[in-house]
Amino acid sequence: MNGDFRTHFVREAAGLRHHPALVLNADYRPLSYYPLSLWPWQEAIKAAWLDRVDIVAEYEEVVRSPSTTIRIPSVVVLKDYVKPQKRVAFTRFNLFLRDEFCCQYCGAKGDLTFDHVVPRARGGITSWENVVAACARCNLQKGSKSLRQSGLSLRKAPRRPASEELRNTGRKFPPNHLHDTWLDFLYWDAELEA
């Protein structure tokens, strides 16, 4: 066995980790849009081998064992339907997603923190209805003052999002890489323009 073959094989195996599979629920909708429900290629092949998913689309690349050659799945569908959660967890990520990753005072995007609309020092609580995404500049300007005292105003009133609403907001933020075979499954239920 020559060294070139071994080097090529090792490089190719490492490159295969860049072939994630889009995971769809049994209704052919992604389990989540943001972050997009993806599995490493190894998990997709394992799930197919265990008959837990159907393979809907494949990459051109293959993996080999001594007795089998398998094309790498690019889209898999769960055989059993996973019921989506109705309750949206109150997390920093979900708060930023609700606010579309922009400051709710000035609209800036980027380095965000969160702000209590009614400051905790004035009895404000940490809840969906009282916390918004804010840039550092606006957060410092507001401090522990009321909106009126700070001269700031909200772009929209904070509220608890429904799980479907948050899922739809997540669709506005596609990942950096979208494989061609995923596109039909990501947007098949999007409203068509008349």
C-alpha positions in Angstrom: 0.0 0.0 0.0 1.6 3.3 -1.0 1.6 6.4 1.1 -0.4 8.5 -1.4 -3.4 6.2 -1.1 -3.3 6.3 2.7 -3.1 10.1 2.7 -5.9 10.5 0.2 -8.1 8.1 2.3 -7.5 10.0 5.5 -8.3 13.4 3.9 -11.4 12.1 2.2 -12.7 10.6 5.5 -12.3 13.9 7.3 -14.1 15.7 4.5 -17.1 13.5 4.9 -18.0 15.2 8.2 -19.1 18.2 6.0 -22.1 16.3 4.7 -24.9 16.9 7.3 -28.4 15.5 6.8 -31.5 17.6 7.1 -33.8 15.9 9.6 -37.5 16.1 8.8 -40.4 15.1 11.1 -42.8 12.5 9.8 -44.9 15.4 8.3 -41.9 16.4 6.2 -41.3 19.6 8.1 -37.9 20.2 9.7 -37.8 19.5 13.4 -36.5 23.0 13.9 -35.6 25.9 11.6 -33.3 27.8 13.9 -31.1 26.1 14.6 -31.8 24.0 11.6 -32.3 20.3 12.5 -29.2 18.6 11.1 -27.4 15.3 11.9 -23.8 14.4 11.1 -23.7 11.9 8.2 -22.8 9.1 10.5 -26.0 9.6 12.6 -28.1 9.7 9.4 -26.6 6.4 8.2 -27.0 4.8 11.6 -30.7 5.8 11.8 -31.4 4.5 8.3 -29.6 1.2 9.1 -31.8 0.9 12.3 -34.9 1.7 10.2 -35.8 4.8 12.1 -35.7 7.1 9.1 -36.4 7.0 5.4 -33.8 8.6 3.1 -35.4 11.1 0.8 -32.3 12.6 -0.9 -28.6 11.8 -1.0 -25.2 13.4 -1.7 -23.1 12.1 -4.6 -20.4 11.0 -2.1 -20.4 7.4 -0.7 -19.0 5.6 2.3 -17.7 2.1 2.1 -17.4 -0.9 4.4 -15.8 -4.1 3.4 -19.1 -5.4 2.1 -21.3 -2.3 1.4 -21.3 1.0 -0.4 -23.7 3.6 0.8 -24.5 7.0 -0.6 -24.5 9.7 2.2 -28.0 10.9 3.0 -28.7 14.6 2.6 -32.4 14.5 3.7 -33.9 12.0 6.1 -37.5 11.7 7.4 -38.4 10.3 10.8 -40.7 7.3 10.6 -42.4 8.3 13.9 -43.8 11.8 14.4 -42.2 13.9 17.1 -44.8 16.2 18.6 -43.4 19.8 18.8 -43.2 21.4 22.2 -46.1 23.9 22.8 -44.3 25.8 25.5 -41.4 28.0 24.5 -38.5 28.0 27.0 -37.5 31.4 28.3 -33.8 31.4 27.2 -31.4 34.0 26.0 -31.3 32.4 22.6 -35.1 32.3 22.2 -35.4 35.9 23.5 -32.9 37.0 20.8 -34.8 35.0 18.2 -38.1 36.5 19.2 -36.6 40.0 18.8 -35.0 38.9 15.5 -31.4 39.5 16.8 -31.8 43.3 16.9 -31.9 45.9 19.6 -35.5 46.7 20.5 -34.7 50.3 21.1 -32.5 51.3 18.1 -32.7 48.3 15.7 -28.9 47.7 15.8 -27.8 44.1 15.1 -24.7 42.4 16.5 -23.4 42.4 20.0 -26.6 42.1 22.0 -27.4 41.8 25.7 -30.9 41.9 27.3 -32.6 44.7 29.2 -35.4 44.7 31.7 -38.0 47.3 30.4 -39.2 47.9 34.0 -35.8 47.7 35.7 -35.3 45.1 38.4 -34.3 47.9 40.8 -37.9 49.2 40.3 -39.6 45.8 40.8 -39.4 44.6 37.2 -39.3 40.8 36.8 -37.4 38.6 34.4 -40.1 37.4 32.1 -41.1 37.4 28.4 -43.2 40.5 28.9 -40.4 42.5 30.6 -37.1 41.6 28.9 -36.0 42.6 25.4 -32.8 42.3 23.3 -30.7 45.5 23.6 -27.4 46.7 22.2 -24.8 47.8 24.8 -25.2 51.5 24.0 -28.9 51.5 24.5 -28.7 49.3 27.6 -26.2 51.7 29.2 -28.3 54.7 28.2 -31.4 53.2 29.8 -29.7 51.8 32.9 -32.2 51.5 35.7 -34.4 54.3 34.4 -37.9 54.1 33.0 -38.4 54.3 29.2 -39.6 57.9 29.6 -36.7 58.9 31.8 -34.2 57.4 29.4 -35.7 58.9 26.2 -35.9 55.5 24.6 -38.9 53.7 23.1 -39.6 50.1 22.2 -39.9 49.0 18.6 -42.6 46.5 19.7 -44.0 45.5 23.0 -42.4 42.4 24.5 -44.6 39.3 24.9 -44.4 35.5 25.2 -44.1 34.0 21.6 -46.1 31.0 20.6 -43.9 28.0 19.5 -45.1 28.2 15.9 -44.4 31.9 15.8 -40.8 31.4 17.0 -40.4 28.5 14.5 -41.5 30.8 11.7 -39.2 33.6 12.9 -36.3 31.1 12.8 -37.0 30.5 9.1 -35.8 34.0 8.4 -32.3 33.1 9.5 -31.1 30.2 7.3 -27.7 28.7 8.1 -24.6 29.6 6.1 -24.8 26.5 4.1 -28.0 25.1 2.4 -27.6 22.1 0.3 -29.7 22.1 -2.9 -31.6 19.0 -1.8 -32.9 20.8 1.3 -34.6 23.8 -0.3 -37.9 22.1 -1.2 -38.3 20.8 2.4 -37.4 24.1 4.1 -39.9 26.2 2.2 -42.6 23.8 1.0 -45.2 25.2 3.5 -44.3 28.9 2.9 -47.1 31.1 1.8 -47.0 31.6 -2.0 -47.3 35.1 -3.5 -50.4 35.7 -5.6 
